[in-house]
């Protein structure tokens, strides 16, 4: 049985097409929990096996239009392995920081 990674996310964009692609892209790939949002923002969480689902998120990001208002934050953690990773996307470009018991970069 795989350890379950909890992924909490926040997204904001003024581009309605991107908003829907993110909402349905995450919903098609994962079970969304605690989903909340309004006109141009949403937040919630989803589970993945072991760690941040890099390939699934990258595939979703490739479907998005260029969007200067796009901002996505995803914080992933799996407490049993002391794994923590954060990704921030602004206008489809990515920054990330990772923390785990093997490599603690504080």
N, CA, C and O atoms as a GROMACS GRO file, in nm:
protein
  424
    1UNK      N    1   0.083  -0.118   0.000
    1UNK     CA    2   0.000   0.000   0.000
    1UNK      C    3   0.088   0.124   0.000
    1UNK      O    4   0.182   0.134   0.079
    2UNK      N    5   0.059   0.217  -0.085
    2UNK     CA    6   0.136   0.340  -0.098
    2UNK      C    7   0.098   0.439   0.011
    2UNK      O    8  -0.016   0.444   0.055
    3UNK      N    9   0.196   0.517   0.055
    3UNK     CA   10   0.166   0.626   0.145
    3UNK      C   11   0.090   0.733   0.068
    3UNK      O   12   0.114   0.754  -0.051
    4UNK      N   13  -0.002   0.798   0.136
    4UNK     CA   14  -0.086   0.898   0.070
    4UNK      C   15  -0.030   1.037   0.096
    4UNK      O   16  -0.005   1.075   0.210
    5UNK      N   17  -0.010   1.110  -0.011
    5UNK     CA   18   0.037   1.248  -0.006
    5UNK      C   19  -0.084   1.341  -0.015
    5UNK      O   20  -0.168   1.325  -0.104
    6UNK      N   21  -0.093   1.435   0.075
    6UNK     CA   22  -0.202   1.533   0.074
    6UNK      C   23  -0.152   1.656  -0.001
    6UNK      O   24  -0.046   1.711   0.031
    7UNK      N   25  -0.229   1.700  -0.101
    7UNK     CA   26  -0.192   1.815  -0.183
    7UNK      C   27  -0.298   1.924  -0.164
    7UNK      O   28  -0.412   1.908  -0.206
    8UNK      N   29  -0.259   2.033  -0.100
    8UNK     CA   30  -0.351   2.146  -0.083
    8UNK      C   31  -0.318   2.250  -0.188
    8UNK      O   32  -0.201   2.280  -0.213
    9UNK      N   33  -0.424   2.305  -0.251
    9UNK     CA   34  -0.398   2.399  -0.359
    9UNK      C   35  -0.484   2.524  -0.347
    9UNK      O   36  -0.592   2.524  -0.287
   10UNK      N   37  -0.433   2.631  -0.406
   10UNK     CA   38  -0.504   2.757  -0.424
   10UNK      C   39  -0.477   2.801  -0.566
   10UNK      O   40  -0.364   2.789  -0.615
   11UNK      N   41  -0.578   2.852  -0.633
   11UNK     CA   42  -0.563   2.898  -0.771
   11UNK      C   43  -0.644   3.025  -0.790
   11UNK      O   44  -0.756   3.036  -0.741
   12UNK      N   45  -0.588   3.121  -0.861
   12UNK     CA   46  -0.664   3.239  -0.902
   12UNK      C   47  -0.627   3.274  -1.045
   12UNK      O   48  -0.511   3.262  -1.086
   13UNK      N   49  -0.727   3.317  -1.122
   13UNK     CA   50  -0.707   3.360  -1.259
   13UNK      C   51  -0.830   3.438  -1.304
   13UNK      O   52  -0.941   3.411  -1.260
   14UNK      N   53  -0.809   3.535  -1.392
   14UNK     CA   54  -0.920   3.608  -1.452
   14UNK      C   55  -0.961   3.545  -1.586
   14UNK      O   56  -1.056   3.592  -1.649
   15UNK      N   57  -0.890   3.441  -1.629
   15UNK     CA   58  -0.919   3.373  -1.755
   15UNK      C   59  -1.015   3.257  -1.727
   15UNK      O   60  -0.975   3.156  -1.668
   16UNK      N   61  -1.140   3.272  -1.768
   16UNK     CA   62  -1.243   3.172  -1.739
   16UNK      C   63  -1.210   3.035  -1.798
   16UNK      O   64  -1.236   2.932  -1.735
   17UNK      N   65  -1.152   3.033  -1.918
   17UNK     CA   66  -1.116   2.905  -1.981
   17UNK      C   67  -1.011   2.833  -1.898
   17UNK      O   68  -1.022   2.712  -1.878
   18UNK      N   69  -0.909   2.904  -1.850
   18UNK     CA   70  -0.806   2.842  -1.766
   18UNK      C   71  -0.865   2.794  -1.634
   18UNK      O   72  -0.829   2.687  -1.585
   19UNK      N   73  -0.954   2.873  -1.576
   19UNK     CA   74  -1.018   2.835  -1.451
   19UNK      C   75  -1.089   2.700  -1.466
   19UNK      O   76  -1.074   2.612  -1.382
   20UNK      N   77  -1.164   2.686  -1.574
   20UNK     CA   78  -1.237   2.561  -1.598
   20UNK      C   79  -1.142   2.445  -1.628
   20UNK      O   80  -1.166   2.333  -1.583
   21UNK      N   81  -1.035   2.471  -1.705
   21UNK     CA   82  -0.938   2.365  -1.734
   21UNK      C   83  -0.870   2.315  -1.607
   21UNK      O   84  -0.844   2.195  -1.593
   22UNK      N   85  -0.842   2.405  -1.515
   22UNK     CA   86  -0.780   2.364  -1.389
   22UNK      C   87  -0.880   2.287  -1.304
   22UNK      O   88  -0.848   2.180  -1.251
   23UNK      N   89  -1.000   2.340  -1.290
   23UNK     CA   90  -1.102   2.274  -1.209
   23UNK      C   91  -1.131   2.134  -1.262
   23UNK      O   92  -1.129   2.037  -1.185
   24UNK      N   93  -1.159   2.122  -1.391
   24UNK     CA   94  -1.192   1.992  -1.447
   24UNK      C   95  -1.068   1.904  -1.464
   24UNK      O   96  -1.078   1.782  -1.454
   25UNK      N   97  -0.952   1.964  -1.490
   25UNK     CA   98  -0.828   1.888  -1.501
   25UNK      C   99  -0.792   1.819  -1.371
   25UNK      O  100  -0.756   1.701  -1.370
   26UNK      N  101  -0.804   1.893  -1.260
   26UNK     CA  102  -0.779   1.830  -1.129
   26UNK      C  103  -0.889   1.730  -1.096
   26UNK      O  104  -0.861   1.621  -1.045
   27UNK      N  105  -1.014   1.766  -1.125
   27UNK     CA  106  -1.127   1.679  -1.094
   27UNK      C  107  -1.125   1.548  -1.172
   27UNK      O  108  -1.170   1.445  -1.121
   28UNK      N  109  -1.074   1.552  -1.295
   28UNK     CA  110  -1.066   1.430  -1.376
   28UNK      C  111  -0.954   1.336  -1.330
   28UNK      O  112  -0.965   1.215  -1.344
   29UNK      N  113  -0.847   1.393  -1.275
   29UNK     CA  114  -0.731   1.314  -1.235
   29UNK      C  115  -0.733   1.270  -1.088
   29UNK      O  116  -0.674   1.168  -1.052
   30UNK      N  117  -0.802   1.348  -1.004
   30UNK     CA  118  -0.799   1.325  -0.860
   30UNK      C  119  -0.939   1.344  -0.801
   30UNK      O  120  -1.026   1.404  -0.863
   31UNK      N  121  -0.957   1.292  -0.681
   31UNK     CA  122  -1.077   1.323  -0.604
   31UNK      C  123  -1.050   1.452  -0.528
   31UNK      O  124  -0.957   1.459  -0.448
   32UNK      N  125  -1.130   1.555  -0.555
   32UNK     CA  126  -1.112   1.684  -0.488
   32UNK      C  127  -1.191   1.687  -0.358
   32UNK      O  128  -1.304   1.639  -0.350
   33UNK      N  129  -1.128   1.744  -0.254
   33UNK     CA  130  -1.192   1.757  -0.124
   33UNK      C  131  -1.193   1.903  -0.081
   33UNK      O  132  -1.107   1.981  -0.121
   34UNK      N  133  -1.290   1.938   0.002
   34UNK     CA  134  -1.298   2.072   0.060
   34UNK      C  135  -1.284   2.182  -0.045
   34UNK      O  136  -1.220   2.284  -0.021
   35UNK      N  137  -1.344   2.161  -0.160
   35UNK     CA  138  -1.336   2.259  -0.269
   35UNK      C  139  -1.420   2.381  -0.235
   35UNK      O  140  -1.537   2.369  -0.198
   36UNK      N  141  -1.361   2.497  -0.248
   36UNK     CA  142  -1.428   2.624  -0.222
   36UNK      C  143  -1.382   2.721  -0.329
   36UNK      O  144  -1.274   2.704  -0.385
   37UNK      N  145  -1.460   2.821  -0.357
   37UNK     CA  146  -1.417   2.919  -0.455
   37UNK      C  147  -1.527   3.015  -0.494
   37UNK      O  148  -1.642   3.000  -0.453
   38UNK      N  149  -1.490   3.112  -0.574
   38UNK     CA  150  -1.582   3.211  -0.625
   38UNK      C  151  -1.553   3.232  -0.773
   38UNK      O  152  -1.510   3.140  -0.843
   39UNK      N  153  -1.576   3.352  -0.820
   39UNK     CA  154  -1.565   3.383  -0.963
   39UNK      C  155  -1.428   3.354  -1.023
   39UNK      O  156  -1.420   3.297  -1.132
   40UNK      N  157  -1.322   3.392  -0.955
   40UNK     CA  158  -1.189   3.378  -1.016
   40UNK      C  159  -1.087   3.308  -0.927
   40UNK      O  160  -0.967   3.317  -0.954
   41UNK      N  161  -1.131   3.241  -0.821
   41UNK     CA  162  -1.037   3.168  -0.736
   41UNK      C  163  -1.101   3.040  -0.685
   41UNK      O  164  -1.224   3.027  -0.679
   42UNK      N  165  -1.016   2.945  -0.649
   42UNK     CA  166  -1.062   2.820  -0.588
   42UNK      C  167  -0.952   2.767  -0.498
   42UNK      O  168  -0.834   2.798  -0.515
   43UNK      N  169  -0.993   2.687  -0.401
   43UNK     CA  170  -0.896   2.619  -0.315
   43UNK      C  171  -0.956   2.486  -0.273
   43UNK      O  172  -1.078   2.468  -0.272
   44UNK      N  173  -0.870   2.394  -0.240
   44UNK     CA  174  -0.916   2.262  -0.199
   44UNK      C  175  -0.796   2.171  -0.180
   44UNK      O  176  -0.683   2.217  -0.166
   45UNK      N  177  -0.823   2.042  -0.180
   45UNK     CA  178  -0.714   1.946  -0.168
   45UNK      C  179  -0.747   1.818  -0.242
   45UNK      O  180  -0.863   1.788  -0.271
   46UNK      N  181  -0.642   1.743  -0.272
   46UNK     CA  182  -0.655   1.613  -0.338
   46UNK      C  183  -0.540   1.525  -0.291
   46UNK      O  184  -0.437   1.575  -0.246
   47UNK      N  185  -0.559   1.395  -0.300
   47UNK     CA  186  -0.458   1.299  -0.258
   47UNK      C  187  -0.384   1.242  -0.380
   47UNK      O  188  -0.439   1.234  -0.490
   48UNK      N  189  -0.259   1.203  -0.357
   48UNK     CA  190  -0.181   1.132  -0.458
   48UNK      C  191  -0.094   1.029  -0.385
   48UNK      O  192  -0.082   1.034  -0.263
   49UNK      N  193  -0.035   0.938  -0.460
   49UNK     CA  194   0.052   0.837  -0.400
   49UNK      C  195   0.191   0.895  -0.378
   49UNK      O  196   0.248   0.955  -0.469
   50UNK      N  197   0.245   0.878  -0.260
   50UNK     CA  198   0.382   0.909  -0.220
   50UNK      C  199   0.419   1.056  -0.219
   50UNK      O  200   0.464   1.107  -0.116
   51UNK      N  201   0.401   1.127  -0.331
   51UNK     CA  202   0.454   1.263  -0.341
   51UNK      C  203   0.371   1.348  -0.437
   51UNK      O  204   0.267   1.305  -0.488
   52UNK      N  205   0.420   1.469  -0.461
   52UNK     CA  206   0.357   1.563  -0.553
   52UNK      C  207   0.343   1.498  -0.691
   52UNK      O  208   0.440   1.442  -0.743
   53UNK      N  209   0.225   1.504  -0.752
   53UNK     CA  210   0.202   1.437  -0.880
   53UNK      C  211   0.252   1.522  -0.998
   53UNK      O  212   0.174   1.581  -1.073
   54UNK      N  213   0.382   1.526  -1.012
   54UNK     CA  214   0.447   1.616  -1.107
   54UNK      C  215   0.400   1.596  -1.252
   54UNK      O  216   0.370   1.694  -1.320
   55UNK      N  217   0.395   1.473  -1.299
   55UNK     CA  218   0.357   1.448  -1.438
   55UNK      C  219   0.212   1.490  -1.467
   55UNK      O  220   0.184   1.548  -1.572
   56UNK      N  221   0.122   1.461  -1.375
   56UNK     CA  222  -0.019   1.497  -1.394
   56UNK      C  223  -0.038   1.649  -1.395
   56UNK      O  224  -0.114   1.701  -1.476
   57UNK      N  225   0.031   1.718  -1.306
   57UNK     CA  226   0.018   1.864  -1.301
   57UNK      C  227   0.084   1.926  -1.424
   57UNK      O  228   0.029   2.021  -1.481
   58UNK      N  229   0.198   1.875  -1.467
   58UNK     CA  230   0.264   1.927  -1.587
   58UNK      C  231   0.176   1.909  -1.710
   58UNK      O  232   0.168   1.999  -1.793
   59UNK      N  233   0.109   1.795  -1.722
   59UNK     CA  234   0.019   1.771  -1.835
   59UNK      C  235  -0.097   1.870  -1.833
   59UNK      O  236  -0.137   1.921  -1.938
   60UNK      N  237  -0.152   1.897  -1.715
   60UNK     CA  238  -0.260   1.993  -1.704
   60UNK      C  239  -0.212   2.134  -1.739
   60UNK      O  240  -0.281   2.207  -1.810
   61UNK      N  241  -0.093   2.172  -1.691
   61UNK     CA  242  -0.040   2.306  -1.717
   61UNK      C  243  -0.019   2.330  -1.866
   61UNK      O  244  -0.034   2.443  -1.912
   62UNK      N  245   0.016   2.226  -1.941
   62UNK     CA  246   0.038   2.240  -2.085
   62UNK      C  247  -0.090   2.276  -2.160
   62UNK      O  248  -0.084   2.329  -2.271
   63UNK      N  249  -0.206   2.247  -2.101
   63UNK     CA  250  -0.334   2.276  -2.168
   63UNK      C  251  -0.378   2.421  -2.148
   63UNK      O  252  -0.472   2.466  -2.213
   64UNK      N  253  -0.311   2.495  -2.058
   64UNK     CA  254  -0.354   2.630  -2.024
   64UNK      C  255  -0.306   2.733  -2.125
   64UNK      O  256  -0.201   2.719  -2.186
   65UNK      N  257  -0.387   2.837  -2.139
   65UNK     CA  258  -0.349   2.951  -2.224
   65UNK      C  259  -0.253   3.041  -2.146
   65UNK      O  260  -0.250   3.038  -2.023
   66UNK      N  261  -0.176   3.123  -2.219
   66UNK     CA  262  -0.092   3.223  -2.151
   66UNK      C  263  -0.186   3.314  -2.074
   66UNK      O  264  -0.291   3.354  -2.124
   67UNK      N  265  -0.148   3.344  -1.950
   67UNK     CA  266  -0.239   3.416  -1.862
   67UNK      C  267  -0.160   3.491  -1.756
   67UNK      O  268  -0.112   3.430  -1.660
   68UNK      N  269  -0.145   3.623  -1.770
   68UNK     CA  270  -0.068   3.699  -1.671
   68UNK      C  271  -0.134   3.704  -1.533
   68UNK      O  272  -0.069   3.740  -1.435
   69UNK      N  273  -0.262   3.667  -1.524
   69UNK     CA  274  -0.331   3.670  -1.395
   69UNK      C  275  -0.327   3.535  -1.324
   69UNK      O  276  -0.376   3.523  -1.211
   70UNK      N  277  -0.270   3.433  -1.387
   70UNK     CA  278  -0.269   3.299  -1.330
   70UNK      C  279  -0.174   3.288  -1.212
   70UNK      O  280  -0.058   3.329  -1.220
   71UNK      N  281  -0.224   3.233  -1.102
   71UNK     CA  282  -0.142   3.206  -0.984
   71UNK      C  283  -0.193   3.077  -0.921
   71UNK      O  284  -0.310   3.067  -0.886
   72UNK      N  285  -0.105   2.977  -0.908
   72UNK     CA  286  -0.140   2.850  -0.847
   72UNK      C  287  -0.035   2.816  -0.741
   72UNK      O  288   0.085   2.828  -0.765
   73UNK      N  289  -0.082   2.775  -0.624
   73UNK     CA  290   0.006   2.727  -0.518
   73UNK      C  291  -0.038   2.586  -0.482
   73UNK      O  292  -0.157   2.561  -0.462
   74UNK      N  293   0.055   2.494  -0.475
   74UNK     CA  294   0.026   2.357  -0.432
   74UNK      C  295   0.129   2.318  -0.326
   74UNK      O  296   0.250   2.322  -0.350
   75UNK      N  297   0.080   2.281  -0.209
   75UNK     CA  298   0.166   2.235  -0.100
   75UNK      C  299   0.134   2.087  -0.079
   75UNK      O  300   0.020   2.051  -0.052
   76UNK      N  301   0.235   2.003  -0.090
   76UNK     CA  302   0.218   1.858  -0.080
   76UNK      C  303   0.292   1.807   0.043
   76UNK      O  304   0.406   1.845   0.068
   77UNK      N  305   0.226   1.720   0.120
   77UNK     CA  306   0.294   1.664   0.236
   77UNK      C  307   0.252   1.519   0.258
   77UNK      O  308   0.138   1.480   0.230
   78UNK      N  309   0.346   1.442   0.308
   78UNK     CA  310   0.322   1.304   0.349
   78UNK      C  311   0.395   1.290   0.483
   78UNK      O  312   0.515   1.262   0.487
   79UNK      N  313   0.320   1.309   0.593
   79UNK     CA  314   0.383   1.317   0.725
   79UNK      C  315   0.463   1.194   0.765
   79UNK      O  316   0.564   1.208   0.833
   80UNK      N  317   0.421   1.075   0.726
   80UNK     CA  318   0.491   0.953   0.766
   80UNK      C  319   0.635   0.948   0.718
   80UNK      O  320   0.720   0.889   0.785
   81UNK      N  321   0.663   1.010   0.605
   81UNK     CA  322   0.799   1.011   0.551
   81UNK      C  323   0.865   1.148   0.568
   81UNK      O  324   0.974   1.173   0.516
   82UNK      N  325   0.798   1.236   0.641
   82UNK     CA  326   0.846   1.373   0.664
   82UNK      C  327   0.874   1.444   0.532
   82UNK      O  328   0.975   1.512   0.516
   83UNK      N  329   0.781   1.428   0.438
   83UNK     CA  330   0.794   1.486   0.304
   83UNK      C  331   0.708   1.611   0.296
   83UNK      O  332   0.591   1.610   0.334
   84UNK      N  333   0.766   1.719   0.246
   84UNK     CA  334   0.694   1.844   0.224
   84UNK      C  335   0.751   1.910   0.100
   84UNK      O  336   0.873   1.924   0.087
   85UNK      N  337   0.664   1.950   0.010
   85UNK     CA  338   0.708   2.014  -0.114
   85UNK      C  339   0.607   2.121  -0.152
   85UNK      O  340   0.486   2.101  -0.136
   86UNK      N  341   0.655   2.234  -0.201
   86UNK     CA  342   0.567   2.344  -0.241
   86UNK      C  343   0.599   2.386  -0.383
   86UNK      O  344   0.715   2.397  -0.422
   87UNK      N  345   0.493   2.410  -0.461
   87UNK     CA  346   0.507   2.456  -0.599
   87UNK      C  347   0.422   2.581  -0.617
   87UNK      O  348   0.307   2.586  -0.573
   88UNK      N  349   0.479   2.681  -0.682
   88UNK     CA  350   0.406   2.803  -0.715
   88UNK      C  351   0.419   2.826  -0.864
   88UNK      O  352   0.529   2.826  -0.919
   89UNK      N  353   0.305   2.845  -0.929
   89UNK     CA  354   0.301   2.873  -1.072
   89UNK      C  355   0.244   3.013  -1.092
   89UNK      O  356   0.134   3.042  -1.046
   90UNK      N  357   0.318   3.098  -1.159
   90UNK     CA  358   0.270   3.229  -1.201
   90UNK      C  359   0.284   3.237  -1.351
   90UNK      O  360   0.394   3.222  -1.405
   91UNK      N  361   0.171   3.260  -1.420
   91UNK     CA  362   0.170   3.268  -1.565
   91UNK      C  363   0.238   3.145  -1.627
   91UNK      O  364   0.316   3.158  -1.721
   92UNK      N  365   0.208   3.027  -1.573
   92UNK     CA  366   0.254   2.897  -1.621
   92UNK      C  367   0.401   2.867  -1.595
   92UNK      O  368   0.447   2.760  -1.633
   93UNK      N  369   0.477   2.958  -1.531
   93UNK     CA  370   0.615   2.924  -1.496
   93UNK      C  371   0.616   2.876  -1.351
   93UNK      O  372   0.533   2.917  -1.270
   94UNK      N  373   0.711   2.789  -1.319
   94UNK     CA  374   0.708   2.719  -1.191
   94UNK      C  375   0.830   2.750  -1.105
   94UNK      O  376   0.942   2.761  -1.154
   95UNK      N  377   0.804   2.763  -0.975
   95UNK     CA  378   0.909   2.764  -0.874
   95UNK      C  379   0.870   2.658  -0.773
   95UNK      O  380   0.751   2.640  -0.747
   96UNK      N  381   0.965   2.588  -0.718
   96UNK     CA  382   0.929   2.491  -0.615
   96UNK      C  383   1.040   2.478  -0.511
   96UNK      O  384   1.158   2.501  -0.536
   97UNK      N  385   0.994   2.440  -0.393
   97UNK     CA  386   1.084   2.413  -0.282
   97UNK      C  387   1.045   2.280  -0.223
   97UNK      O  388   0.926   2.250  -0.210
   98UNK      N  389   1.142   2.200  -0.188
   98UNK     CA  390   1.111   2.069  -0.133
   98UNK      C  391   1.187   2.046  -0.004
   98UNK      O  392   1.303   2.086   0.011
   99UNK      N  393   1.119   1.982   0.089
   99UNK     CA  394   1.177   1.948   0.218
   99UNK      C  395   1.146   1.802   0.244
   99UNK      O  396   1.032   1.759   0.227
  100UNK      N  397   1.242   1.727   0.285
  100UNK     CA  398   1.217   1.590   0.330
  100UNK      C  399   1.326   1.549   0.428
  100UNK      O  400   1.423   1.621   0.447
  101UNK      N  401   1.308   1.434   0.489
  101UNK     CA  402   1.403   1.396   0.593
  101UNK      C  403   1.541   1.366   0.538
  101UNK      O  404   1.638   1.372   0.612
  102UNK      N  405   1.551   1.336   0.410
  102UNK     CA  406   1.682   1.309   0.351
  102UNK      C  407   1.754   1.437   0.314
  102UNK      O  408   1.877   1.439   0.307
  103UNK      N  409   1.680   1.544   0.289
  103UNK     CA  410   1.740   1.668   0.242
  103UNK      C  411   1.660   1.784   0.301
  103UNK      O  412   1.561   1.827   0.242
  104UNK      N  413   1.703   1.835   0.413
  104UNK     CA  414   1.630   1.944   0.477
  104UNK      C  415   1.692   2.076   0.437
  104UNK      O  416   1.800   2.112   0.485
  105UNK      N  417   1.626   2.147   0.350
  105UNK     CA  418   1.672   2.278   0.304
  105UNK      C  419   1.578   2.384   0.361
  105UNK      O  420   1.474   2.413   0.303
  106UNK      N  421   1.615   2.441   0.474
  106UNK     CA  422   1.526   2.540   0.538
  106UNK      C  423   1.575   2.678   0.511
  106UNK      O  424   1.514   2.775   0.557
   0.00000   0.00000   0.00000
